[in-house]
Each structure stands twice: as structure tokens, then as C-alpha cells.
């Protein structure tokens, strides 16, 4: 998908008025793709949650639902209607390499990832047309933190020009619990025992749906600092070569 987007931007750079046309085409493609992803997430979200839980639990890997996925589970007992992917985090003593090694055995594919100062901090995997982000947490004093990476593109040339990271500071992880969620289809999913504290810190009034909040938004109250040096975005081949995923 990214290659197609880059090709559209690149070709448009040679056509008078091409940038406006490219924005229109890319906007149409984005709306179409997001609609497809939302439908897939509603149809298969709990199936994928069950697959993740079973595989990681059997391997002894700790994880928890996070961000929009956690919000949907707690507030709606399901997936948020406007969400297009899934979010999970792992505690500081776990590794994303172990997560992928485990999930790759049950059909998950590696999409891309992000590293900071030579350590992988986030990976995206895919299953059944749905992408799933795994964030590695770290300690900030007594609190928990993790990085959210934002790629920067040259819109005219369609190339990646750099990557920055938002470091987010969050409440301490007081423990994990496994709960069953869902109505027609159910899944056992690991969540923080202080999930309400997490949601309040991240979203404020999380009980009220707001489709405009995103990871790189200034509306996120737990954003701690911006990092511009040492950030990398790597495709699947680069991750396997450099970090043995």
C-alpha cells in the first residue's frame, strides 16, 4: 500500500497541478482502505484477540490491550466503530522479538517497525487483513512510558525524509488481569488491572466517543517529550536483517 501511495505522489510531481490531483486520489484511497479495515476489525477483531492471547500466553509472554483497543473493550465491550487497527503493549521485561517469533508461528506476518538508538520499540504485524501494533514499554521513574513514532514524508517525491518519536508517560502498571470480552463472539484478553486509570490519563473523559484523537495529537495529555534523533523506520526485511526478527 505504501509503495502505491509513493508512486502516486512521485508521478504527480511531473504533472502541472498534479499535487492537487494526487491529494484527491490519495484521499479517496485512504477513505476506501479505512472503510475496509473498519469492517474487517468488527468482523474478526475478537478472533484475532483470541489468537494473540492463546499464542502469547502459551509462550509465557506478558502483554496487554492498549490505546483504542483497550478503550473499546472497556467502554463498549467490543471494537471501536471508527478504529482501523489494533493496539497492544508489552511490559519492559518483554521483547518485541519474542512477540513476533511467537506470532509468526501462527500465521502473523511482519509489516514494519520502529527503533530508537538501536533498539526495536514498536512493530506492526498483520493477520487477516488487519494490522496490529505492539509497543514496548519502558520505565520513567515509577511511571510507565513508551514511544509513538511519526514518519515524515516528502509529499512531492513520495519518500521518507525522517522519523520522530513522541515519548508518552503513563501511570505505573499495577498488574495484569485476563478478562472475557464480547457478546456474540467472545475472547479472553489481558488488560492492566488499573485500566480505568490508564484510559483517564490517556483520553481524559474517555466515556465520550471522540473520533478525532490520534497518537500524534497534542490532545494526548500523557505526551512527555519529542525525540528527533536516533529514530528509525524499518520494513520487514530491514528488521529481520538488523534485529533478527
HELIX and SHEET records of a PDB file:
HELIX    1   1 UNK A    2  UNK A   12  1                                  11    
HELIX    2   2 UNK A   18  UNK A   58  1                                  41    
HELIX    3   3 UNK A   67  UNK A   76  1                                  10    
HELIX    4   4 UNK A   96  UNK A  103  1                                   8    
HELIX    5   5 UNK A  104  UNK A  106  5                                   3    
HELIX    6   6 UNK A  195  UNK A  203  1                                   9    
HELIX    7   7 UNK A  236  UNK A  243  1                                   8    
SHEET    1   A 6 UNK A  64  UNK A  65  0                                        
SHEET    2   A 6 UNK A  86  UNK A  90 -1                                        
SHEET    3   A 6 UNK A 130  UNK A 136  1                                        
SHEET    4   A 6 UNK A 119  UNK A 127 -1                                        
SHEET    5   A 6 UNK A 109  UNK A 116 -1                                        
SHEET    6   A 6 UNK A 231  UNK A 235 -1                                        
SHEET    1   B 4 UNK A 138  UNK A 140  0                                        
SHEET    2   B 4 UNK A 143  UNK A 154 -1                                        
SHEET    3   B 4 UNK A 159  UNK A 170 -1                                        
SHEET    4   B 4 UNK A 223  UNK A 227 -1                                        
SHEET    1   C 2 UNK A 176  UNK A 181  0                                        
SHEET    2   C 2 UNK A 187  UNK A 192 -1                                        
END                                                                             
